[in-house]
Amino acid sequence: MNAFEATNYYLSRASAIMKLGPHVEKLLLSLEAEHHVSVPIERDNGELAVFSGYRFQHNSARGPTKGGLRFHPALDPEDVRALAALMTWKTAVVNVPFGGAKGGVACDPSQLSQGELERVTRKFIERISQEIGPQRDIPAPDVNTNAQVMAWIMDQYSRLHGFSPAVVTGKPVELHGSEGREAATGYGVICITESFLQDIGKSLQNATISIQGFGNVGLFAALSAHQRRAKVVAVSDVSGGILNRDGLDIPALVEFARSRRLLADYQADGVSRISNDALLTCDVDVLIPAALGGVLNRDVAREVRAKVIVEAANAPTSPEADEILEQRGITVIPDILANAGGVTVSYFEWTQNLQCLRWTEKEVNDRLRQIMTAAYTTVRGLVQSRKLSWRTAAYIVALGRVAKAAMLRGV
């Protein structure tokens, strides 16, 4: 089952419970548009390189489409379809006025110079500039893209269409970005984690947490958890992980990671090495997968010892693993709820750009917590009243909102 099939499996399961019917389900499974482009650039050595670029729009019933751009050598159309659909359900769960889209370029930024990366970005936006726009489709950062890449996107689109800061979110604060956007996804993950632990009579304070992935999302999730006095005992990146049962020094790790060094080179008293796979099966209160998708497969699911999994990555759990975890009584807070903090603050940034406003970081975080808490409460109500899994409940909330909007607008 590929990534898009897995996403639609969850949708179909929720649709059956809702009795939406085959016609509505077919409408919601279909993408509105798929844009495939070539991205040619001249390398620094004078050679020509051509990369594949994608921008897929899933559903715009609730508003302009929204979704990240990832630069990754393994990016393919099936991944983009799945991630575009996830964005539709994610924006609907937190009830922000967007549909879902996704895109990117199949390239390895680590093999590109800064100049080459800029040329890839600008050429890609040139090729898709008619398909995006502040009222049409708004990109954002994702894997291997950041605020600088978003700045190039804004500039390139504005060269073609006039000054348009609202065409992209996740920009530098100095270039019409929003306070709090960089930390938003990780902060939102911890808001959801804290709410769940409170509901089961526990506290985030002194809760043990392991986090797979120490990029932007994992780093800020770890920092936010540490600030709330949780005990982050294990983290990892592409080079492997580190473990300290007494709790890692998260501020020191954040400083280390921001110097662009890998965790394989990190040394401190009480720290031992651990593989990425072993991190997933640590005996902890909370496991936060914050890397790429598909890491929790059926074999790993049988060995997981965490009491709750909070999905900070997109689609980290396969359907087979999801069923095993449910049978074992391990709660999984799904990605379309748990990691929606990023798109929520992207909505704030878009709103500020359109209205020429500037909100403080406190205003952003207060509004973010309010929206995440409201979404969590809505999903929890279905979990409790209908005895559903958190994933199925979240999809029912999302499907209901998108289906109603689509029917009201007319096919």
C-alpha positions as CSV (number, residue, x, y, z in Angstrom):
1,M,0.0,0.0,0.0
2,N,1.6,3.3,-1.1
3,A,1.3,6.6,0.7
4,F,-1.7,7.8,-1.2
5,E,-3.5,4.5,-0.8
6,A,-2.9,4.5,2.9
7,T,-4.3,8.0,3.2
8,N,-7.4,7.0,1.3
9,Y,-7.8,3.9,3.4
10,Y,-8.3,6.0,6.5
11,L,-10.7,8.3,4.6
12,S,-12.8,5.3,3.4
13,R,-13.0,3.9,6.9
14,A,-14.3,7.2,8.2
15,S,-16.6,7.6,5.2
16,A,-18.2,4.2,5.9
17,I,-19.0,5.1,9.5
18,M,-20.5,8.4,8.2
19,K,-22.4,6.7,5.4
20,L,-21.3,9.4,2.9
21,G,-22.0,7.1,0.0
22,P,-19.7,6.2,-3.0
23,H,-20.4,9.4,-5.0
24,V,-19.3,11.8,-2.3
25,E,-16.4,9.6,-1.3
26,K,-15.2,9.5,-4.9
27,L,-15.4,13.3,-5.0
28,L,-13.3,13.6,-1.9
29,L,-10.7,11.0,-3.0
30,S,-10.0,12.8,-6.3
31,L,-7.4,15.5,-6.8
32,E,-8.4,18.7,-8.5
33,A,-5.2,19.2,-10.4
34,E,-1.7,17.8,-10.8
35,H,1.1,20.0,-12.2
36,H,4.3,18.2,-13.3
37,V,7.2,20.5,-14.4
38,S,10.8,20.1,-15.3
39,V,13.2,22.3,-13.4
40,P,16.4,22.9,-15.4
41,I,19.3,24.9,-14.0
42,E,23.0,25.5,-14.8
43,R,25.2,24.1,-12.1
44,D,28.1,26.1,-10.7
45,N,30.5,24.0,-12.9
46,G,28.6,25.0,-16.1
47,E,26.8,21.6,-16.5
48,L,23.0,21.4,-17.0
49,A,20.9,19.6,-14.4
50,V,17.2,18.9,-14.8
51,F,15.0,18.0,-11.8
52,S,11.3,17.0,-11.6
53,G,9.0,19.4,-9.9
54,Y,5.4,18.9,-8.7
55,R,2.5,21.0,-7.4
56,F,-0.7,19.0,-6.7
57,Q,-4.0,20.6,-5.5
58,H,-6.4,18.2,-3.7
59,N,-9.5,20.1,-2.7
60,S,-10.4,23.8,-2.6
61,A,-14.0,23.5,-1.4
62,R,-13.2,25.3,1.9
63,G,-10.8,27.9,0.4
64,P,-7.5,28.3,-1.5
65,T,-5.3,25.3,-1.2
66,K,-2.4,25.3,1.2
67,G,0.6,23.0,1.7
68,G,4.3,22.7,1.9
69,L,7.1,22.3,-0.6
70,R,9.7,19.7,0.0
71,F,13.1,19.3,-1.7
72,H,14.0,15.6,-1.4
73,P,15.6,13.1,-3.9
74,A,13.0,10.5,-3.2
75,L,10.0,12.7,-3.8
76,D,7.6,11.2,-6.2
77,P,4.0,11.8,-7.4
78,E,2.5,9.2,-5.0
79,D,4.0,11.0,-2.0
80,V,2.8,14.4,-3.3
81,R,-0.8,13.1,-3.8
82,A,-0.9,11.6,-0.3
83,L,0.5,14.8,1.3
84,A,-1.9,17.0,-0.6
85,A,-4.8,15.0,0.6
86,L,-3.5,15.1,4.2
87,M,-3.4,18.9,4.0
88,T,-7.1,19.0,3.1
89,W,-8.0,16.9,6.2
90,K,-5.6,18.8,8.4
91,T,-6.9,22.3,7.6
92,A,-10.4,21.0,8.0
93,V,-9.7,19.4,11.5
94,V,-8.4,22.8,12.8
95,N,-11.1,24.6,10.8
96,V,-8.9,27.1,9.0
97,P,-10.3,28.3,5.6
98,F,-8.0,26.3,3.3
99,G,-7.9,23.2,1.2
100,G,-5.0,20.9,0.7
101,A,-2.0,21.0,-1.7
102,K,1.6,19.8,-1.7
103,G,4.6,20.0,-4.0
104,G,8.3,20.2,-4.3
105,V,11.3,19.2,-6.3
106,A,13.0,15.8,-6.5
107,C,16.5,17.0,-5.6
108,D,19.0,16.7,-2.8
109,P,19.8,20.1,-1.3
110,S,22.9,18.8,0.5
111,Q,24.4,18.3,-3.0
112,L,23.6,21.8,-4.1
113,S,25.4,25.0,-3.4
114,Q,23.4,28.0,-2.0
115,G,23.4,29.5,-5.5
116,E,22.2,26.3,-7.1
117,L,19.4,25.9,-4.5
118,E,18.3,29.4,-5.2
119,R,18.2,28.8,-9.0
120,V,16.2,25.6,-8.5
121,T,13.7,27.4,-6.3
122,R,13.3,30.4,-8.7
123,K,13.0,28.2,-11.8
124,F,10.4,26.0,-10.1
125,I,8.3,29.0,-9.1
126,E,8.6,30.4,-12.6
127,R,7.2,27.1,-13.9
128,I,4.2,26.9,-11.5
129,S,3.6,30.7,-11.1
130,Q,0.2,30.5,-12.8
131,E,-1.0,27.7,-10.5
132,I,-0.2,29.4,-7.2
133,G,-1.3,32.7,-5.7
134,P,-2.7,34.4,-2.5
135,Q,-6.3,33.4,-3.4
136,R,-5.4,30.2,-5.3
137,D,-2.7,28.1,-3.7
138,I,-0.2,29.1,-1.0
139,P,3.0,27.1,-0.5
140,A,5.0,26.8,2.8
141,P,8.1,25.1,4.1
142,D,8.4,21.4,4.4
143,V,11.3,18.9,4.4
144,N,14.6,20.5,3.4
145,T,13.0,23.9,2.8
146,N,13.1,26.9,5.1
147,A,12.4,30.6,5.5
148,Q,15.2,31.5,3.0
149,V,13.6,29.3,0.3
150,M,10.2,30.9,1.1
151,A,11.8,34.4,0.7
152,W,13.1,33.4,-2.8
153,I,9.6,32.2,-3.7
154,M,8.0,35.4,-2.6
155,D,10.5,37.5,-4.5
156,Q,10.3,35.4,-7.7
157,Y,6.5,35.4,-7.7
158,S,6.4,39.1,-7.0
159,R,8.7,39.8,-9.9
160,L,6.1,38.0,-12.2
161,H,2.9,39.2,-10.6
162,G,3.6,42.3,-8.5
163,F,4.3,42.5,-4.8
164,S,2.6,39.5,-3.2
165,P,3.8,38.6,0.3
166,A,0.7,36.4,0.9
167,V,1.6,34.0,-1.9
168,V,3.8,31.9,0.5
169,T,4.1,31.5,4.3
170,G,7.0,30.6,6.5
171,K,8.9,33.6,5.3
172,P,11.5,35.4,7.4
173,V,10.0,37.7,10.0
174,E,12.0,40.5,8.4
175,L,10.2,39.8,5.0
176,H,6.6,39.7,6.1
177,G,6.8,36.4,7.9
178,S,4.9,35.8,11.2
179,E,6.3,35.7,14.7
180,G,6.0,32.1,16.0
181,R,5.8,30.4,12.6
182,E,9.1,28.6,12.8
183,A,8.2,26.9,16.2
184,A,4.5,26.5,15.4
185,T,4.4,22.8,14.4
186,G,6.5,21.6,17.3
187,Y,4.7,23.9,19.8
188,G,1.3,22.6,18.6
189,V,2.4,19.0,19.0
190,I,3.2,19.7,22.7
191,C,-0.1,21.5,23.2
192,I,-1.9,18.4,22.0
193,T,0.3,16.1,24.1
194,E,-0.3,18.2,27.2
195,S,-4.1,18.1,26.7
196,F,-4.1,14.3,26.2
197,L,-2.0,13.7,29.3
198,Q,-4.3,15.9,31.4
199,D,-7.3,14.0,30.1
200,I,-5.9,10.7,31.3
201,G,-5.0,12.1,34.7
202,K,-1.3,12.6,34.0
203,S,1.0,15.7,33.6
204,L,3.5,16.7,31.0
205,Q,5.8,17.6,33.9
206,N,8.2,14.7,34.3
207,A,6.6,12.7,31.5
208,T,9.2,10.8,29.6
209,I,9.4,11.6,25.8
210,S,11.3,10.2,22.9
211,I,11.4,12.2,19.6
212,Q,12.5,10.7,16.3
213,G,13.7,13.5,14.1
214,F,15.5,16.6,15.3
215,G,14.8,19.0,12.4
216,N,12.6,22.0,12.8
217,V,9.6,20.2,14.1
218,G,11.4,17.8,16.5
219,L,13.7,20.5,17.8
220,F,10.9,22.9,18.7
221,A,8.8,20.0,20.1
222,A,11.7,19.0,22.4
223,L,12.3,22.6,23.4
224,S,8.6,23.2,24.2
225,A,8.4,20.0,26.2
226,H,11.5,20.9,28.1
227,Q,10.2,24.3,29.0
228,R,7.1,22.6,30.5
229,R,9.5,20.4,32.5
230,A,8.9,17.2,30.6
231,K,11.9,14.8,30.5
232,V,13.0,14.3,26.9
233,V,15.1,11.1,27.1
234,A,15.9,10.3,23.5
235,V,16.2,12.2,20.2
236,S,17.6,11.3,16.8
237,D,18.5,12.6,13.3
238,V,19.7,11.0,10.1
239,S,22.9,10.0,11.8
240,G,21.3,8.1,14.7
241,G,20.1,8.9,18.1
242,I,21.1,9.6,21.7
243,L,19.6,8.5,25.0
244,N,19.8,9.6,28.6
245,R,17.2,8.1,30.9
246,D,17.6,11.0,33.3
247,G,16.7,13.5,30.6
248,L,18.8,15.2,27.9
249,D,20.1,18.7,28.1
250,I,17.7,20.1,25.4
251,P,19.0,23.7,25.4
252,A,22.5,22.4,24.8
253,L,21.2,20.0,22.0
254,V,19.3,22.9,20.4
255,E,22.5,25.0,20.3
256,F,24.4,22.0,18.9
257,A,21.9,21.3,16.2
258,R,21.7,24.9,15.1
259,S,25.4,24.8,14.4
260,R,24.5,22.3,11.7
261,R,26.2,19.3,13.4
262,L,24.8,15.8,13.5
263,L,23.9,14.0,16.7
264,A,26.4,11.3,15.9
265,D,29.0,13.9,16.9
266,Y,27.3,15.0,20.2
267,Q,29.0,14.0,23.4
268,A,27.9,14.6,27.0
269,D,28.0,12.8,30.3
270,G,25.3,10.1,30.7
271,V,24.5,10.1,26.9
272,S,24.6,6.8,25.0
273,R,24.0,6.0,21.4
274,I,20.8,4.6,20.1
275,S,19.5,3.7,16.5
276,N,16.5,5.4,15.0
277,D,14.7,2.0,15.1
278,A,15.5,1.5,18.7
279,L,14.3,5.0,19.6
280,L,10.8,4.0,18.3
281,T,10.6,1.2,20.9
282,C,11.9,3.1,24.0
283,D,10.0,2.6,27.2
284,V,8.5,6.1,27.5
285,D,5.2,7.8,28.2
286,V,5.1,9.6,24.8
287,L,6.7,8.8,21.4
288,I,6.8,11.6,18.9
289,P,7.8,10.5,15.4
290,A,8.9,13.8,13.8
291,A,10.9,12.6,10.8
292,L,9.7,11.2,7.5
293,G,6.6,9.0,6.9
294,G,6.2,5.3,7.1
295,V,8.6,4.7,10.1
296,L,6.0,2.9,12.2
297,N,5.4,-0.4,10.3
298,R,3.8,-3.6,11.5
299,D,7.1,-5.0,12.9
300,V,7.9,-1.8,14.8
301,A,4.3,-1.5,16.1
302,R,4.6,-4.9,17.8
303,E,7.6,-3.6,19.8
304,V,6.4,-0.1,20.7
305,R,6.4,0.5,24.4
306,A,5.2,4.1,24.6
307,K,1.8,4.7,26.1
308,V,0.8,7.3,23.5
309,I,2.1,8.2,20.0
310,V,1.7,11.8,18.9
311,E,2.4,12.1,15.2
312,A,4.5,15.2,14.4
313,A,5.6,13.8,11.0
314,N,3.2,13.4,8.1
315,A,1.9,9.8,7.7
316,P,4.5,8.1,10.0
317,T,2.2,5.1,10.8
318,S,1.2,2.5,8.2
319,P,-2.4,1.3,8.3
320,E,-1.2,-2.2,9.3
321,A,0.8,-0.7,12.2
322,D,-2.2,1.5,13.2
323,E,-4.4,-1.5,13.6
324,I,-1.8,-3.3,15.7
325,L,-1.3,-0.3,17.9
326,E,-5.1,0.0,18.4
327,Q,-5.3,-3.7,19.3
328,R,-2.5,-3.2,21.8
329,G,-4.3,-0.3,23.4
330,I,-1.7,2.3,22.4
331,T,-3.3,5.6,21.6
332,V,-2.2,7.3,18.4
333,I,-2.9,11.0,18.1
334,P,-3.0,11.4,14.2
335,D,-0.9,13.8,12.2
336,I,-3.9,15.7,10.8
337,L,-4.6,16.9,14.3
338,A,-1.2,16.7,16.1
339,N,1.0,18.6,13.6
340,A,-1.6,21.1,12.4
341,G,0.1,23.9,14.3
342,G,2.3,24.8,11.3
343,V,-0.6,25.3,8.9
344,T,-2.5,27.2,11.6
345,V,0.2,29.8,12.0
346,S,0.6,29.8,8.3
347,Y,-3.0,30.9,8.2
348,F,-2.2,33.7,10.7
349,E,0.7,34.8,8.5
350,W,-1.5,34.8,5.4
351,T,-4.1,36.8,7.3
352,Q,-1.5,39.3,8.5
353,N,-0.1,39.7,5.0
354,L,-3.5,40.3,3.4
355,Q,-4.5,42.9,6.0
356,C,-1.0,44.5,6.4
357,L,-1.0,43.7,10.1
358,R,1.7,42.5,12.5
359,W,0.9,40.3,15.5
360,T,3.2,39.7,18.5
361,E,4.6,36.3,19.3
362,K,2.3,36.1,22.3
363,E,-0.8,36.9,20.2
364,V,0.2,34.2,17.7
365,N,0.9,31.5,20.4
366,D,-2.3,32.4,22.3
367,R,-4.4,32.1,19.1
368,L,-2.6,28.9,18.1
369,R,-3.2,27.2,21.5
370,Q,-6.9,28.3,21.3
371,I,-7.4,26.7,17.8
372,M,-5.4,23.5,18.7
373,T,-7.4,23.1,21.9
374,A,-10.7,23.6,20.2
375,A,-9.8,21.0,17.5
376,Y,-8.6,18.6,20.2
377,T,-11.8,19.0,22.2
378,T,-14.0,18.4,19.1
379,V,-12.1,15.2,18.1
380,R,-12.0,14.0,21.8
381,G,-15.8,14.4,21.9
382,L,-16.2,11.9,19.0
383,V,-13.6,9.5,20.5
384,Q,-15.6,9.4,23.8
385,S,-19.2,9.5,22.5
386,R,-18.8,6.9,19.7
387,K,-15.9,4.8,21.0
388,L,-13.7,5.6,18.0
389,S,-9.9,5.7,17.5
390,W,-8.5,9.2,17.5
391,R,-7.5,8.9,13.8
392,T,-11.0,7.8,12.7
393,A,-12.6,10.6,14.8
394,A,-10.3,13.2,13.3
395,Y,-11.1,12.0,9.8
396,I,-14.8,12.1,10.5
397,V,-14.5,15.8,11.7
398,A,-12.5,16.7,8.6
399,L,-14.7,14.8,6.1
400,G,-17.8,16.3,7.5
401,R,-16.6,19.8,7.1
402,V,-15.2,19.3,3.6
403,A,-18.2,17.3,2.3
404,K,-20.6,19.9,3.6
405,A,-18.6,22.7,1.9
406,A,-18.4,20.8,-1.4
407,M,-22.2,20.1,-1.4
408,L,-23.1,23.6,-0.5
409,R,-20.9,25.0,-3.3
410,G,-22.2,22.4,-5.8
411,V,-20.2,19.9,-7.7
